[in-house]
Amino acid sequence: MSHSYVPHPTPLSPPPSPDLHAEPPPSTYKPISMTSTSTTDVGTERIDRFVGLGQDTPHVPSVPGKRGETGLDEDDYESLPVGAGWATNMLAGAMAGISEHAVIFPVDSIKTRMQVLPSLSPSTLLQPIRNGIASPPVSAPLTTITQHVRSISTTEGLRSLWRGVASVIMGAGPAHAAHFGMYEFVREISGGRKEGWWGVGGTALAAAAATISNDALMNPFDVIKQRMQIQNSPHRSVFSCARSVYATEGLAAFYVSYPTTLTMTVPFTAVQFSAYESLKSLLNPSGAYSPLTHVVAGGVAGGVAAAVTTPLDVAKTLLQTRGTSNDPRIRNASSMAEALRIIRERDGLRGLRRGMLPRVLTVAPSTAISWMSYEFFKVLIRQGGVMPETGQPTPPGC
């Protein structure tokens, strides 16, 4: 038996009321994590509790810098306690430092080899003895990047260009965390975010404070790194190198170059940070997230600062590798002025420019990577893990 389907008439009814708890369409819904929030879950509803607003506010998107339904705008951010984002800046800085040094390390190894003094004195490097046979002395100075790469590949293998990278990774994380954390903190309290010369002065002061903190942590690791980078280095691990330096030269060996490092890096960082902020504002007036801007501004600022401070970097390398030298005068050098005098006497003005090209080639891309990584991780962390998109307005304080 067959049945036929007869539709029942549908009575007219008013349109359904809009569901106030329904989520926005996926194409328009992007969770935005504000800076000072703590999240609690009530059933299936997500509530963001904004600190200081005195009420629970539903999680809704808002445009940074404009007052929206959340009630948090730029003025509210500026009224937060000074240093509220310090932990974010330190974490972003640590990630940036590790990224920066690890990628550029082989070029830095070549720079170190070009700056030590075998070309200034035939017996500069202490030749290690292996299996009772002394390694042959260096017969001719190597003066170009190509010559160093060819020599390394034929005598030690290209893997030796990475010798000492562990020391950099161990030191770069905490050192760069202190660097960027101190920079943002001092910049905030000194007025570095203001326009004009006041802002430039505040930025320069923040950069100097950041450098002092960074170098205090990084200097011992840098000494170990350069001892492992030099030609025919007998050291194969960070801890064995540290033990050897401490046993033969004492604790002072890890900080003998610290005054020189500060003398070099305080102006270096002041120039770099001031140039970076100026170039970033010039290339990206809107302030939107722009990785290309961070790369270009960071690379140019770092390259210029590196070229200007190369003579001091050569002196620093002499002091940090003095324990590997057979020359009594070099082994006993203890100040920047003495190191510069030795270099000038033995190699003239050319010696003060030794390693400038690989230094610029190292610093320019490394600062570009550092600033790009720093800005990326800063936005990523402030957005609660949401990937930043090019052209988006940056969260307040970034």
Secondary structure, DSSP 8 states (H G I E B T S, - for coil): -------------------TT----TTT------SSEEEEEETTEEEEEETTTSSEEE-----TTS--TT---HHHHHTS-TTTTHHHHHHHHHHHHHHHHHHHHHHHHHHHHHHSSTTT-TT-B---EETTEE-----S---SHHHHHHHHHHHT-GGGGGTTHHHHHHHHHHHHHHHHHHHHHHHHHTTTTSSHHHHHHHHHHHHHHHHHHHHHHHHHHHHHHHHHHSTT----SHHHHHHHHHHHH-GGGGTTTHHHHHHHHHHHHHHHHHHHHHHHHHH-TT----HHHHHHHHHHHHHHHHHHTHHHHHHHHHHHTGGGBS-HHHHT--SHHHHHHHHHHHHHHHHHTTTHHHHHHHHHHHHHHHHHHHHHHHHHHHTTT----TT----TT-
